[in-house]
Amino acid sequence: MFQINTANNIATLTLNSTAVSMYDNEEFKKEFSGIISKGYKNILLDLSKADYISSVVIASLIHILKQSKLQSCILKMCGLRPKVKEIFEITNLDKVFDIYQSREDAIRTFR
C-alpha cells in the first residue's frame, strides 16, 4: 500500500494508490503502527497519488494521529489533491493535521 522511505530520521510513507477505501483500512493502520513501533518519531504521509479517501480511513487517520502523539511522534501530511483536500477542509481536519503542499516543504519543518 505504501512505499516507505526512511532517511534523516524521517519515515516517509508514500501512498501507492489513487484511492484508499474501507477495504484497505486494516493494512493502512498496520503499516502506520509498524513505523511507529520501529521508533520513528518523524512521520510524513505523502498522499499525492490519492484522489479519494474513505470516511473509514479518515477515522483511522485520526486514531493514528492520537497514537502518534501518545508515542511522542510528529505526523505530517503532504500532497493532498483537490478532492482529498476538500474533505479535510469540510471536516475542519485541515486544522487538526499538519498539512503541507509539497514533500520538500514538510521535510524542512522536521528539522
N, C-alpha and C positions, 0 to 999 in steps of 0.2 A: 504494500500500500504506500509506503514511504521510501524515498531514497534518503538514507541517513548519512550525514557527513559530520565528522567531529574534528574541529580544528580550533586552536586558541581557546580551549576550554568552553567552546560553544557547540552544542549539538543542534544541527540544522536538520529539520525533518521537512523534506520537500514532497508534497503530495503528488503521487504519480497518476492521478485520475482526475477526470473532469467533473465527477460527481461523487459525493460521499453520502450514502443512504443509510437507513437503519440497518440494512443487511451487512454493512461494513463496520458498524459501530463497535462490536466487540474487538475486532482486530485493531481498530483505531485506538481504543483505550489501552489495549495490551501493549502496543508499540510505544505509546507515551509512558506508560508505567515502567516499561523496560528501560527507557532512557533515564527516568528519574531514579530508578533503583541502581543504576550504574554510577550514580553520584554526580551527574552533570547538573550544575547549578544555573547555567545559562542555556535556555532552550528557545530556539526560533522555529516557528511553524510557517513554512512558505506555502501559501495557498494559491499561488499564481496560476495554476492549471485548473482550479476548481470553478466551474460555472454554477454549481449547485451544492448546497449542504443541507441535509435534512434537519428538522427540528430536534430529532433524537440526538444527532451529532452535536448540535448546538448545546443541548443539555449536557452532553459528555464533555464538551469543552469547558463549560462552567465547572463541572466536577474536577476536571484536570487542573484548571486554574487554582481551585481551592487546594487540591492535593499538592500542587507545586508550591504554593505559599506555605503550607504546613512543613514542607521539606526545605524551606528557605531557597527555593528556586525562583528564577526570574523567567517568566514566559512572555514571549513577544510573538507577534504575527506580522506577516508582510505579504504583499502582492494580492490583496483582495480584489477580485474582478468586480465589475459594477453590480451584478445581481447579488453576489455574496456580500459585498459592502453594504448594499441597500438593506439586506436582512439585519446586519449588525446595527445599522443606523436606526431602523424602525423599532428595533427592540431595545435601543439605547445601550447595547453591548459594546458599541464603539467607545463608550465612556468607561467600561469595565476592563476591557482588554487593551493592552499596549500595542497599537497597530501602526505600522509604517508602510509607506508606499513601496519602497524597494528593500531588497535584502541588504544592500550596502548601507542604507540609512539605519536599519535596525541593528546591524552588526556594530556600527560605530557607537551606538548608545550603550552597548555592553561594556565598553572599555572605560 
